Structures are given as C-alpha cells and as structure tokens.
C-alpha cells in the first residue's frame, strides 16, 4: 500500500480552500503552511495566462529528506507517508535544504496570528490538541492521524471522508483524489494511467506520490 | 536574489535556512570547521604543534560551537552520533568525522606535548580531519534542486579552501620561524592559490553553461547574481581582487625576484585570503536558488 494524491489542475479553481483547511486541521501557527499555492504566469500580453499550482509534501518514495536526516527523525512509513518525529529532530534543517519542492518549514517560534496580541483561546486549544515543537521542522503528513483513526474503524481512505486528508475533503471542485497508488484499480491509479498524470520534477529521482493532471 | 512572497517557487527561489538569521551561524561553522581541520592537517604535515593546536581550537570552538548554536535543539546533537543516519546523511557523517578528529587530535596533542604520541594516531586524526574538510562540499552538493550546489566541483573547491586557509594559518604561526619549512609552506600556498583560482573559474563556468541535474534557469541566475548582480561587488572585491589578484601578484613578484615576502605583507595577504574564503562561501550559500515548480 502506498498512499498518493492526484490533483486535477483543470478542475482546480484556485480558491485556497485546501490551504485553509490544512491550517485548520493541524492548527498551524502564523506563517506556517503545509499546503500552498504557487502562482505564476506563462506567455506575454495579450496572450498571458495565469497558472495556479496547489502544492503539498509529495511523500516521495525516494524521499531526499529521509535520506539526509542525521538523526532519522524524518521517517517513512510502510504506507509511504513521510513524517517527522519531533522528539528526534535537532533542527539542522538539512531536510529543508534537500526537499526540491520546498514543502518543509522550520518552526523557529510559534507565533500568534494576531501580531502584538496573545494567543487566542482557539490557538491555545490548537496547541493542546495538536502540539508542535519549536526548533524542529514541520511538514504535511497526509493527515495520517485521520487515516490511522479511520482505518482503525474499518474506513477506506479516499472513499470515506473521516479517513481522508482534510484538503481532499474540502476541495469544492473535487480536484483532489486520494487513494492507494499500489492498487492498479484504485481511482488515483486509473486517473494517472488514463489522464497521463505526472509528478513534479521527476528528473530529481524522488518519485513523488502526488500527481497532477494537466490544465 | 530577492524574491517576493508571491514569486515563491515560480521564480528561482533562494534558500534561506542556511544563511539568513540563525543560518549565519552555519556559514561561520562551515568556514571555521574547514579552516581548523585544514590547519591541523597542514600543521601535522610540517610537524608544527602550534599550528595543529590552533587548528584544533578553531574547529572545536568556531566550527563545533557555531554548529551547535545553529541547531534548533543543540542538546539533542548527541543523537547524530548514535543513529543510523550516517548511512545516507552527510551532516551526520560530518559530525562523526569532526568528533573523531577532535577526539584523536586532542589526544595526540596532549601526548605530543607532555609524553610521546604515535604516528598512527596522528595519521588517523589527519584522515578524519580531511573528511571533515570535505564534508560540507558533499553535504551541499547532495541538494539536487539547487544547481549552484549540485556539482562534484563543490567538495573540491571547499577542500582547496580548507587546506589553503590551513596553509595561511600555519604560516602565521611560523612568523618567527627561520627554518626552511616556511619556504615550503609558502610554495604550497602558491600552488593552492593557483588551484583556487582555477577551480573557482571552472566551478562557475560549468554551473553557468552546463547546469547540473536538470537544465534549469536557477543555476544561470545564481551565477549571474554573483558575477553581475547584487552580490557582484562582494565577489569581485573580496574574492577576485583581495583573495586572488593581490596574493597572486605578491606571490609572482616575490617568486620572480627570488625575494622573501615581507612579514607584514604576508599577514595582509593571509587575512585577505581568509576574507575571500568567507565571502565566497557567503555568496554561494546566499545564491543557492531552487529550481522553480512553474511553468509546468
């Protein structure tokens, strides 16, 4: 089993709902994003076109971040999910350097969302529910808590909302699909096969688990 | 290169964690570590205990200290020595090399000062010191998405810088020494100066014209920024003029006239060389630009 995601760029409406739902799900502090949007332009006026690329950790099969971690704090599970053990991370940030997709963040300080003010009750609750450690590197974990809890209840990630990553659930255009890349009959595998899904920067040999379908 | 937040990974995006804010400590750590280890190697080659001790101190206090201060959790650094990370991680290997070098080098220095040390111990310490010198280059060249770093020439460049700096520090410790060893160290220093100039030229040339893993604009942009952009004054003044042209002119003029270099000029040349070393490392770290994700 290897969890993966397909993002249909033709369906994506650039609404940033995935970015916000990720922040809500993990109570991410100010300035920290595990899901982002890269915005660019192609062509020149008057034929210029805007491109929006939603990005998150690619949970690469040959993850550079796992290889460079000096304390094995960054680990890869059997199901392909790459996660960081905050208790082992020494904050050297080599993984941040090594990630070709720049989807890791060094959490120097947990800052409140309202500058000059104390943490809100919501933020305090978030820290209790989802503790993050200052001085360590944080990243998207494919909502592995949801996947694990859901599977323990017999639910199927990608099909049952309770066991599916928050960004997939929240996408109003159904641009995101989650499932098992090792299963040739899964929806993600079929989409990649039939619609010629491609990963980002395959030339780096990282074998990402997030695929994109063309605009 | 300065990118706006909305240009993140759409334009070549500079790395920040290894050079901005706390990252400045890592820049200094890399410099001191290689300079110290290089000085130890050169000192041992010329049986100069003072140089070896200076190198050991620079590595331990400057290199080790800055490395630890840089970490988000310095008290957890011991985990590096006892994990299996060394199999694939150059940071892990580097810390192990440095620790073993400091341990064996320290034992050798104590024994050599107050008893009799063994040559085998020194050779092993030297081997680990050399590994410490080259580790930074390998750690950086592993980053495939930064074309400026992702080249096999970077470990060579950093090894030359480390040993060359070591020759300079060793010369400084030999200021009052009238032995023939001074001339030999000076001769080696000239050779490393030429090697440094050669490798810097080849390094930037290959990154600019060949790229690394992928044909990317990030490598070209980085070299342009260093040669003709925001960082050009730093590169041309500190690296090219002070660390290359002036020492080369001094070396050539004294060598051709068969004169000994005046001690004051020698000191100035070594200080310029070290400043150039720091500046070159800074521009290389600062212009570590990631290959953008767009356009698809």
Interface residues (C-beta under 8 A of the other chain):
Chain A: X9 X36 X38 X39 X40 X42 X51 X53 X55 X64 X67 X68 X69 X70 X71 X72 X88 X89 X90 X91 X92 X93 X94 X96 X97 X98 X99 X100 X101 X102 X106 X108 X134 X135 X136 X137 X200 X201 X203 X204 X205 X212 X214 X215
Chain B: X6 X8 X9 X10 X13 X15 X17 X18 X21 X22 X23 X70 X71 X72 X73 X74 X76 X77 X79 X80 X83 X84 X85 X86 X88 X89 X90 X91 X92 X95 X139 X142 X143 X144 X145 X146 X213 X214 X288 X290 X291 X292 X293 X294 X295 X296
